[in-house]
């Protein structure tokens, strides 16, 4: 998940360790109260100041609770938390992408024990489900990223396409009309290179009502998944995508769109800023991703907060802090300043009029996710990244999906 959610983290030049005390401990050493330890990654140059402001506001309202903040870079935080857990010195609250391993080891509080019912009910249903294992929610969805269709208005107008497509058939016809213009432009950008082939493929699979899991097992070579990949191959074979999708990574493909040479791509919230930086004159719009039947869908990614049990003495203090953080004004400022999407219903309402993310917010309730809590997903994702691009080289989609399934089952 972190690949997409840390788009601004590259701006951070170093990790900042503000405090290491209090990890796994009990009461404060100044004679009373409780000290919480909070370990978070750096999303941007402003992450430190944001958390410090939040902590100052919380401590003013709860003078008996102190929060010690530690910030690490995304490159370091997984090693840092692994070392702390092995040393029985886990933080009280952690911000990271994956939570399932800690939950499976019995280290985390269920979410219902560390936030109020009102806070729990405010999470978007799709994100709450993605933060659950066997029906119990352990992760608290912190920030979200989603996908939407970006389209070049000038190219569609020139090709006689009046509205952005909503169905696969409409997408195919629009992409064909643009490609038929010639002039070195292509209708649709399909990045099936190793950088993020699993994301592009998931957009198509989920857009056909398919899935990578039946709830327990990884399921790759299902009829719905096959239909989706067959349509992808139809797009490629008809020449309405960029040449050689199997060798095309997402980042350079988006640059070609920004240069005005591809009419339609699936993009992310950061794509808005990249266009503003690289080609502010680009006349573009956003719309829901086309699906087989036109029903809205998006690929969602989330980072989470989670609460470690440790000695079991800080649950009420943790609950006070998490309820404060997820209160509408505090949370909305955090997520908006960092440039992400809210995972709460109240946050989505508060940011509903923000033009840059309107199309992303529209589809958030319909977000679909990778089955990241399944232990075989990592191998499956790797197989999709290395094999799915072969459909652009003439390989039969059923054969490719069977090979990916074999890797998932190995």
C-alpha positions as CSV (number, residue, x, y, z in Angstrom):
1,X,0.0,0.0,0.0
2,X,2.7,2.4,0.9
3,X,3.8,2.8,-2.7
4,X,0.8,4.9,-3.5
5,X,0.1,6.5,-0.1
6,X,3.6,7.9,0.3
7,X,3.7,9.8,-2.9
8,X,4.8,12.9,-1.0
9,X,7.2,11.1,1.3
10,X,10.0,11.4,-1.2
11,X,10.2,15.1,-0.2
12,X,11.2,14.1,3.3
13,X,15.0,14.1,3.6
14,X,15.4,12.3,6.8
15,X,13.5,10.5,9.5
16,X,12.9,12.5,12.7
17,X,13.1,10.7,16.0
18,X,11.5,12.9,18.6
19,X,11.2,10.5,21.4
20,X,11.8,6.9,22.2
21,X,10.8,6.8,25.8
22,X,7.5,5.4,27.0
23,X,7.4,2.4,24.6
24,X,5.7,-0.5,26.3
25,X,5.9,1.2,29.6
26,X,3.3,2.2,32.2
27,X,2.7,5.5,34.0
28,X,4.5,8.8,33.5
29,X,7.6,9.4,35.5
30,X,6.5,12.9,36.6
31,X,4.3,11.6,39.4
32,X,1.0,10.9,37.6
33,X,-1.0,10.4,34.4
34,X,-0.3,8.2,31.4
35,X,2.2,8.5,28.6
36,X,1.4,7.2,25.2
37,X,3.9,6.4,22.5
38,X,3.0,7.2,18.9
39,X,5.1,5.9,16.0
40,X,4.3,7.3,12.6
41,X,5.9,7.5,9.1
42,X,6.8,10.8,7.4
43,X,4.4,11.5,4.5
44,X,5.7,15.0,3.7
45,X,7.8,17.8,5.1
46,X,4.7,18.9,7.0
47,X,4.0,15.6,8.8
48,X,6.0,16.5,11.9
49,X,4.3,19.9,12.4
50,X,0.8,18.4,11.8
51,X,1.3,15.7,14.5
52,X,2.8,18.2,16.9
53,X,-0.2,20.4,16.5
54,X,-2.6,17.5,17.1
55,X,-0.8,16.3,20.1
56,X,-0.7,19.8,21.6
57,X,-4.4,20.2,21.2
58,X,-5.1,16.8,22.7
59,X,-2.8,17.3,25.7
60,X,-4.5,20.6,26.4
61,X,-7.8,18.9,26.6
62,X,-6.4,15.9,28.5
63,X,-3.7,17.2,30.9
64,X,-3.3,13.8,32.5
65,X,-2.1,12.2,29.2
66,X,1.2,12.8,27.5
67,X,1.9,11.7,23.9
68,X,5.5,11.0,22.9
69,X,5.9,11.2,19.1
70,X,8.4,9.3,17.0
71,X,8.6,9.8,13.2
72,X,10.4,7.4,10.9
73,X,10.8,7.4,7.1
74,X,8.9,4.8,5.1
75,X,12.2,3.2,4.3
76,X,12.9,2.6,8.0
77,X,9.6,2.2,9.8
78,X,9.1,-1.5,9.0
79,X,12.5,-2.4,10.4
80,X,11.9,-0.1,13.4
81,X,8.6,-1.6,14.4
82,X,9.9,-5.1,13.8
83,X,12.8,-4.5,16.2
84,X,10.5,-2.9,18.8
85,X,8.0,-5.8,18.7
86,X,10.8,-8.3,19.1
87,X,12.1,-6.4,22.1
88,X,8.6,-6.3,23.7
89,X,8.7,-2.5,23.3
90,X,5.9,-1.9,20.8
91,X,4.4,1.6,20.6
92,X,1.0,2.1,22.0
93,X,-0.2,3.5,18.7
94,X,1.3,2.8,15.3
95,X,0.6,4.3,11.8
96,X,1.6,2.0,9.0
97,X,0.0,0.2,6.1
98,X,-0.3,-3.5,7.1
99,X,-1.8,-4.7,10.4
100,X,-2.8,-8.3,9.8
101,X,0.4,-9.8,11.1
102,X,0.2,-8.0,14.4
103,X,-3.4,-8.9,14.7
104,X,-2.8,-12.5,14.0
105,X,-0.2,-12.6,16.7
106,X,-2.7,-11.2,19.2
107,X,-0.8,-8.0,19.8
108,X,-3.6,-5.5,18.8
109,X,-6.7,-4.3,20.5
110,X,-9.9,-4.8,18.4
111,X,-10.9,-1.4,17.1
112,X,-14.2,-1.5,19.0
113,X,-12.2,-1.4,22.2
114,X,-10.2,1.7,21.5
115,X,-12.6,4.1,19.8
116,X,-16.2,5.1,20.6
117,X,-19.1,3.6,18.7
118,X,-19.6,7.0,17.0
119,X,-16.0,7.0,15.7
120,X,-16.3,3.4,14.5
121,X,-19.5,4.0,12.6
122,X,-18.0,7.0,10.8
123,X,-15.6,4.9,8.8
124,X,-16.5,4.3,5.2
125,X,-18.0,0.8,5.1
126,X,-15.6,-0.5,2.4
127,X,-12.5,0.7,4.4
128,X,-13.8,-0.8,7.6
129,X,-14.3,-4.1,6.0
130,X,-10.8,-3.9,4.5
131,X,-9.4,-3.3,8.0
132,X,-11.1,-6.4,9.4
133,X,-10.0,-10.0,9.9
134,X,-12.7,-12.7,10.2
135,X,-15.3,-10.0,11.0
136,X,-13.2,-8.1,13.6
137,X,-11.8,-4.7,12.8
138,X,-8.2,-4.2,14.0
139,X,-6.9,-1.4,11.8
140,X,-8.3,2.1,11.9
141,X,-8.3,3.4,8.3
142,X,-6.2,6.6,8.5
143,X,-5.7,7.9,4.9
144,X,-6.9,6.6,1.6
145,X,-5.9,6.7,-2.0
146,X,-8.2,5.7,-4.9
147,X,-8.2,5.7,-8.6
148,X,-10.3,7.6,-11.2
149,X,-10.3,8.1,-14.9
150,X,-8.3,11.1,-16.2
151,X,-9.2,12.2,-19.7
152,X,-7.8,14.7,-22.2
153,X,-10.8,16.9,-23.1
154,X,-9.2,18.2,-26.3
155,X,-8.4,14.8,-27.7
156,X,-11.9,13.5,-26.9
157,X,-13.5,16.5,-28.5
158,X,-11.3,16.2,-31.6
159,X,-12.3,12.5,-31.9
160,X,-16.0,13.4,-31.5
161,X,-16.4,11.8,-28.1
162,X,-18.9,14.0,-26.2
163,X,-18.7,12.4,-22.7
164,X,-16.1,10.4,-20.9
165,X,-17.0,6.7,-21.2
166,X,-18.7,4.8,-18.4
167,X,-18.7,1.3,-19.7
168,X,-16.0,-0.9,-21.3
169,X,-17.7,-0.8,-24.7
170,X,-17.8,3.0,-24.5
171,X,-14.2,3.1,-23.5
172,X,-13.2,0.8,-26.4
173,X,-15.0,3.0,-28.9
174,X,-13.7,6.2,-27.5
175,X,-10.1,4.9,-27.5
176,X,-10.5,3.7,-31.0
177,X,-11.7,7.1,-32.3
178,X,-8.8,8.9,-30.6
179,X,-6.2,6.4,-31.9
180,X,-7.7,6.7,-35.4
181,X,-6.7,10.4,-35.3
182,X,-3.1,9.4,-35.8
183,X,-0.7,12.1,-34.9
184,X,1.1,9.8,-32.5
185,X,-1.7,9.8,-29.9
186,X,-3.3,6.7,-28.3
187,X,-6.7,6.2,-26.8
188,X,-6.0,4.5,-23.5
189,X,-2.9,4.0,-21.4
190,X,-2.6,0.4,-20.0
191,X,0.5,0.0,-17.8
192,X,1.2,-3.7,-17.4
193,X,4.9,-3.4,-16.6
194,X,6.3,-4.6,-13.3
195,X,5.8,-1.3,-11.4
196,X,2.1,-1.7,-10.9
197,X,0.6,-4.3,-13.2
198,X,-1.5,-5.7,-10.3
199,X,-3.3,-2.3,-9.9
200,X,-4.2,-1.9,-13.6
201,X,-5.3,-5.6,-13.8
202,X,-7.3,-5.2,-10.6
203,X,-9.2,-2.2,-12.0
204,X,-10.4,-4.4,-14.8
205,X,-11.1,-7.5,-12.7
206,X,-13.0,-5.5,-10.1
207,X,-14.8,-3.6,-12.9
208,X,-16.2,-7.0,-14.0
209,X,-17.4,-8.0,-10.5
210,X,-14.4,-10.3,-10.2
211,X,-12.1,-10.8,-7.2
212,X,-8.7,-12.2,-6.2
213,X,-10.2,-14.2,-3.3
214,X,-13.3,-16.2,-2.4
215,X,-12.9,-15.0,1.2
216,X,-10.3,-17.6,2.2
217,X,-8.4,-18.7,-0.8
218,X,-6.7,-16.8,-3.6
219,X,-8.8,-17.1,-6.8
220,X,-7.1,-15.9,-9.9
221,X,-8.4,-18.0,-12.8
222,X,-12.2,-17.5,-12.3
223,X,-14.6,-16.9,-15.2
224,X,-15.2,-13.2,-14.3
225,X,-11.4,-12.6,-14.0
226,X,-10.9,-14.2,-17.3
227,X,-13.5,-12.1,-19.0
228,X,-11.8,-9.0,-17.7
229,X,-8.3,-10.0,-18.9
230,X,-9.8,-11.0,-22.3
231,X,-11.2,-7.5,-22.7
232,X,-7.8,-6.1,-21.8
233,X,-6.3,-8.2,-24.5
234,X,-9.0,-7.0,-27.0
235,X,-8.0,-3.4,-26.3
236,X,-4.3,-4.2,-26.9
237,X,-4.9,-6.3,-30.0
238,X,-7.0,-3.5,-31.5
239,X,-4.2,-1.1,-31.1
240,X,-6.1,1.4,-29.0
241,X,-3.6,1.4,-26.2
242,X,0.0,2.6,-26.2
243,X,2.5,0.2,-27.8
244,X,3.8,-2.8,-25.7
245,X,1.7,-2.4,-22.5
246,X,3.7,-5.2,-20.9
247,X,6.8,-3.1,-20.9
248,X,5.0,0.1,-19.7
249,X,5.2,1.2,-16.1
250,X,2.7,3.5,-14.5
251,X,4.9,6.5,-13.8
252,X,6.3,7.0,-17.3
253,X,2.9,6.3,-18.8
254,X,1.3,9.0,-16.7
255,X,4.0,11.4,-18.0
256,X,3.0,10.6,-21.6
257,X,-0.7,11.4,-20.6
258,X,0.5,14.7,-19.0
259,X,2.3,15.5,-22.3
260,X,-1.0,15.2,-24.1
261,X,-0.2,12.0,-26.1
262,X,-2.7,9.6,-24.4
263,X,-6.4,10.4,-24.1
264,X,-7.4,8.4,-21.1
265,X,-5.6,6.8,-18.1
266,X,-6.4,5.6,-14.6
267,X,-4.8,8.0,-12.2
268,X,-4.3,8.9,-8.5
269,X,-4.9,12.0,-6.4
270,X,-1.2,12.9,-6.8
271,X,-1.7,13.0,-10.6
272,X,-3.6,16.3,-10.1
273,X,-0.5,17.9,-8.6
274,X,1.8,16.4,-11.2
275,X,-0.3,17.9,-14.0
276,X,-0.2,21.3,-12.3
277,X,3.6,21.0,-12.1
278,X,4.5,19.6,-15.4
279,X,1.8,20.8,-17.8
280,X,-0.7,23.2,-16.2
281,X,-2.2,24.1,-19.5
282,X,-3.4,20.5,-20.1
283,X,-7.2,20.6,-20.6
284,X,-8.3,17.5,-18.7
285,X,-11.2,16.1,-16.6
286,X,-11.8,13.2,-14.3
287,X,-14.6,10.7,-14.2
288,X,-15.4,7.3,-12.6
289,X,-13.4,4.4,-14.0
290,X,-15.4,2.6,-16.8
291,X,-16.7,-0.8,-15.8
292,X,-18.4,-3.5,-17.7
293,X,-21.9,-2.4,-16.7
294,X,-21.2,1.3,-15.8
295,X,-21.6,0.9,-12.1
296,X,-19.0,3.0,-10.2
297,X,-16.0,1.2,-8.7
298,X,-12.5,2.2,-7.6
299,X,-9.3,0.5,-6.4
300,X,-8.7,1.6,-2.9
301,X,-5.6,1.7,-0.8
302,X,-5.4,2.6,2.9
303,X,-2.8,3.1,5.7
304,X,-4.0,2.4,9.2
305,X,-3.6,3.4,12.8
306,X,-3.5,0.4,15.2
307,X,-3.3,0.1,19.0
308,X,-1.0,-2.4,20.7
309,X,-2.1,-4.1,24.0
310,X,1.3,-4.1,25.6
311,X,0.7,-4.3,29.4
312,X,-3.0,-3.6,28.9
313,X,-3.0,-0.5,31.2
314,X,-3.5,2.3,28.6
315,X,-6.7,1.3,26.8
316,X,-8.7,4.3,28.0
317,X,-5.9,6.8,27.2
318,X,-5.5,5.3,23.7
319,X,-9.3,5.6,23.2
320,X,-9.3,9.2,24.2
321,X,-6.5,10.0,21.8
322,X,-8.0,8.1,18.8
323,X,-11.4,9.6,19.3
324,X,-9.8,13.1,19.4
325,X,-7.8,12.4,16.3
326,X,-10.8,11.1,14.3
327,X,-13.0,14.0,15.3
328,X,-14.1,15.8,12.1
329,X,-12.1,19.0,12.3
330,X,-8.9,17.4,13.6
331,X,-9.0,14.5,11.1
332,X,-10.1,16.5,8.1
333,X,-7.3,19.0,8.5
334,X,-4.7,16.2,8.8
335,X,-5.8,14.3,5.7
336,X,-6.4,17.4,3.6
337,X,-3.0,18.9,4.5
338,X,-1.2,15.7,3.6
339,X,-3.0,15.5,0.3
340,X,-4.9,12.3,0.7
341,X,-8.5,11.2,0.8
342,X,-10.5,10.8,4.0
343,X,-11.6,7.3,5.2
344,X,-14.5,8.7,7.3
345,X,-18.0,9.7,6.1
346,X,-17.8,13.0,8.0
347,X,-14.4,13.7,6.4
348,X,-15.8,13.0,2.9
349,X,-18.7,15.4,3.6
350,X,-16.4,18.1,4.8
351,X,-14.2,17.9,1.7
352,X,-17.0,17.3,-0.8
353,X,-16.7,20.7,-2.4
354,X,-12.9,20.4,-3.0
355,X,-12.8,20.2,-6.8
356,X,-9.4,18.4,-7.1
357,X,-10.7,15.3,-5.3
358,X,-14.4,15.4,-6.0
359,X,-14.3,12.4,-8.4
360,X,-12.3,10.4,-6.0
361,X,-14.7,11.0,-3.1
362,X,-17.6,10.0,-5.3
363,X,-16.3,6.5,-5.7
364,X,-14.8,5.9,-2.3
365,X,-17.8,4.1,-0.9
366,X,-17.5,1.6,-3.8
367,X,-13.7,1.0,-3.2
368,X,-12.4,-2.5,-3.7
369,X,-9.1,-3.7,-2.2
370,X,-6.4,-6.2,-2.7
371,X,-6.8,-9.2,-0.3
372,X,-3.8,-8.0,1.6
373,X,-4.7,-10.0,4.8
374,X,-4.3,-13.2,2.8
375,X,-0.8,-14.6,3.3
376,X,-0.6,-15.7,-0.3
377,X,-1.4,-12.3,-1.7
378,X,2.3,-11.2,-1.8
379,X,3.2,-14.1,-4.1
380,X,0.1,-13.5,-6.2
381,X,0.9,-9.8,-6.7
382,X,4.4,-10.7,-7.7
383,X,3.1,-13.2,-10.3
384,X,0.7,-10.7,-11.7
385,X,3.4,-8.1,-12.0
386,X,5.7,-10.5,-13.9
387,X,3.3,-12.4,-16.0
388,X,0.1,-10.4,-17.0
389,X,2.0,-8.2,-19.5
390,X,2.4,-11.4,-21.7
391,X,-1.2,-10.9,-22.9
392,X,0.2,-8.0,-24.9
393,X,2.7,-10.4,-26.6
394,X,0.0,-12.7,-27.9
395,X,-0.3,-15.1,-24.9
396,X,-3.7,-16.6,-24.2
397,X,-5.3,-14.9,-21.1
398,X,-6.5,-18.2,-19.7
399,X,-3.0,-19.6,-19.8
400,X,-1.6,-16.5,-18.1
401,X,-4.2,-16.6,-15.3
402,X,-3.5,-20.3,-14.8
403,X,0.2,-19.6,-14.4
404,X,-0.5,-16.9,-11.9
405,X,-2.9,-19.2,-10.0
406,X,-0.1,-21.8,-9.8
407,X,2.2,-19.3,-8.3
408,X,-0.5,-18.3,-5.7
409,X,-1.0,-22.0,-4.8
410,X,2.7,-22.9,-4.6
